[in-house]
Amino acid sequence: MITTQIGTSQTFGLAGSTIAGMIADALGGDAKDFDVEGLESEYRTVVEGLLPANLFLAGDQAYGEAGVDYDLDDITETIATAVRNLDFWAIAQRHDLGADNAQPSRTAPSENR
């Protein structure tokens, strides 16, 4: 299958220029208390699962089959809405290393708008 770039993590409403950057911003100084690599991997898997059929993530880019007439506005809104409704902290909690430090603020990662 020949593919083409459809959008980036920013296209779909993820804050920051990359998924890793969004996670780092959300965790702030408490990142040391989390398996950040595992958190990013799970978050990417969840986001990829929200993509319409025939779309996939590669790094912070979304790709789809070349020659398909994708409705980017519809795809962007669908994914941005799903991402806004993701419970980031539920995913993060599964990667908490159990440190005795204070819990990070539970503010959802900001959106690009």
N, C-alpha and C positions, 0 to 999 in steps of 0.2 A: 504494500500500500504506500503510495506517495502521500506525504503529509504537508501541511502548511500551517504557519503560526496563525492562531485565532485571536489570542490576547495574552495578557500577562496577569500576574496575581493582582496587580492594581486594577486591571480591567474589571475584575470580578469583586471589587470592593474590599480587598484585603489591605489593611493599613500597612504603611511602610513600603519600601521598594521591593522587598522580598518577603517570603513567608518566614524565613529565619529572622529577619529584622523585626517583623511584627511580633513574633514570639519573644524576642529579646526585649522589645519595648514593653510588652505586657508584663513580663516577669521582673523587669528592672533589676535592682540590686539583689533580688531573691533568686536569681537564675541559678546560683550555686546550689540551691536546695532542690533542684530538679534535674532529671535526666533529660536535658534539653534536646539531645540528638534523638532520643526515643519519642519525645513529645512532638518534635517536628515531623518525624516519620509517620506517626499516627495521624497527626493533623493533616498532612498531605494526603494520606490514604482516605481520610474522611472527605476532604474537599474533592479529591478525584472522583469519589463515589457520587458526588453531587452533580458532576458534569453530565451533560446529555450524552447519549450513545455516540460512539465514534470520536469523542474528544478525550484527550488525556493530558496530564501534566508531564513536562520534562523540565526539571529545574523550576523556575518560576514562570514558565511559558506554558500556554495551553495550545495544543495542536489538534488538528482534525484532518480528515481526509481531503486531499486536494481535489478541486473541481466540484465540491459540494457548495451549494449556495446557502451558507449559514446566515441566519438572521442574528447578527451580532448584538443588536439592541435587545432582542428577546433573550438570547443566551446570557448576556451580561446581567440583565435584571433578574433572571431566574437564579443564577449563581450568586449574585450579590445578596439577594433575599435569603437564600439558604445559608450563606456564610454568616449573615447578621444573626440568624437564628441558631447557629451552632453554639453549644455550651462549651466555650473554650476552657473554662475552669474545671469542668467535669473531665475533660481530656487531660488537662494539666495535673489534676489530682492523681490520676493513675500513674504519673511519672514523678510524683513527689518523693524525694529520697528519705523522707521522714526526719528531716533535720528539726532540732528543737527551737530553731529560730522563729521569730514572728512570721505569721502567714503574710503573703503578699496581699496588697489591696485587691479586692475582687472586682475591679473595674474591667469591663470587657474591652478587648483591644479596639482602638478607635478605627473608624472607617475613613476611607478616602472619599470625599464627596466634594 
